[in-house]
Amino acid sequence: METVRRSSFSWRNLPALLVCIVVCQLAGIVPSILTANDVATWYTTLQKPAFTPPSWVFGPVWTTLYLLMGIALYLVWRQGDRVALAIFAVQLVLNAAWTLVFFGMRWPAGGLAVIVALLVAIGATMVAFWRVDRRATLLLVPYALWVGFATVLNYELWRLN
């Protein structure tokens, strides 16, 4: 008879889960606040490719992605794999850095360099998470796909401007 692995989540774990989600959300919120003026002024003046999503799409997409990242982080954190957590931290820092470089410094070429490094770090995070909890890796798939799309968009913004 096969043993079914059940999630060991209990309400006692809720604070840790919430901390993981908040940490990820803050990685998006803080740089966004710091660069809000640049987004409202400089970014609006850029020539954009036809496939650029409307501005209102970015908030809900990133909020959802940070939520999924937080859940993935929680799944790995509770297993205590320090290497996987360190790799996750690197990609989270690169994620926040991209906003500061692209918007804050108004530097699409620098943003492109950061986002390519971010893609590599997301891939490394997914590999590291796979060893710990495959569900955590699967939760990062939409993030990897969106950042891949954002990389193409960043490239086109650099090329056009």
N, C-alpha and C positions, 0 to 999 in steps of 0.2 A: 504494500500500500504506500502510495506517494504522500509525502508530507507537504502540506500547503503552507507556504511562508506567508504569514499575515503581517500586516504593518503593525508595528508596536507603538503607534501614536496613541497618546492619552492626553487628557486635558492638562496634565502636568507639563507636557512638552510645548504647550501653546506659547508661553513667553519666549522660548528659544526660537520657535518658528517665526514669531512676530519680529524678533530682533533681526533675524536673517533677512526677512522681507524689508524691514525698515532700512537696514544697511544698504541693500541694493537700491531701493527707491531713492535714498539720499545721494547715491552716486550719480543719479540723473537729475535730481532736484537742485542740488547745490550749484553745479556748473550752469544749469539752465537759468537760475536766478542771477548768477554772476554775469551771464552773457545776454540777458534778455534785451537790453538796449541794442546790442550788436545785431541780434536777430531781427528786431523791429526796424532797424535803420539800414545797416550795411547789407545784410542778406537779401533784403527786398530789392536792392539795386542790381543784383547779379543776374546775368543771363542764365537761364535754366534750361535743361533739356526737356523735351516734350513729356518724358516719363516721370517727371518730378511730381510726387504726390501733393495734393493740396495741404496747406500748412496745418489744418485741423486734424489730419491723420496722425501726425507724429506724436502728439500727447497720448492718445489712447493706446497706440501701438507700443510706445516705450513703457508706459505704465504697466501694460500686460506683460511685456518681456521682463521687466524688473521683478514683477511678482513671480513669474516662472523661475527666474534666476534665484530668487530668495528661497523658494521651495527646494530647488536643487541644492542650494548651499546648505540648507537645513538637513537634507537627507545625508549629505556627506559629512557635515559637521558632527552629527550624532554618532558617526562611525569613528571619528577622531583621526582621520588620515591627514596628517599635517602637510604632506607634500601636495596632495590634491587641493587643500585649502590655500596653500601658498600660491599655487598656480592660479587658482580662482582669484585671489587678491590681486595678482599682477594684471589679469585681464580686466578686473573692475577698475583699477587705477588707469589703465589705458583707455577704458571706456570714458571715464570722466575727463581724462586729458584731451581726448579728441574734441570735445565740445569747447574746451578752453583754447585749444590751438586753432581750430577751424573758425569758430565764431569770435572768441575773445581776442585772439591775435589777428583775426581776419586774414588767415593764411591757409588757403586751400591746399597748397603743395605740402605744407607741414601736416595738415590734417590727413592728407593722403598717406603720408609716411606712418602716422600714428594708427590709422585705421587698418593698414596692411599688417602692422605689428599686432593690432588687436585681433584680427582674423586668425593669425597664427596662434596667439594666446588662447583664443576660444577653442581652437582645435586641440591644443595641448590640454586645456581644461576638460574637454569632453573625453579625451583619452584617459586622463587621470580619474575622472569621475566614473568611467565605465568599469574600472577595476574595483570601485568601492560600491556603487549602486547604479545599475544600468538605468533605472528610472530617472536619476539625476541627469544623465547624459541626454536622454530623450526629451527632458524638459528644456534643454538648451538648444535643441534643433531649430525652433523658430527664431531664436536669437541669432544663431549662426547664419541662417538664411537671410534675415533682415540686414545684418551687418554686411553680408556679401552684396546685397542690393545697394546698401548705403555706400559701399566701396566704389561701385560702378558710378553711382550718383556723384560722389565726391570727385572721382576722376573727371567726369564730364564737367562739373562745375569748375574745376581747375583748368581744363582744356578750353572751355568757353570764355573764361575770364582772365 
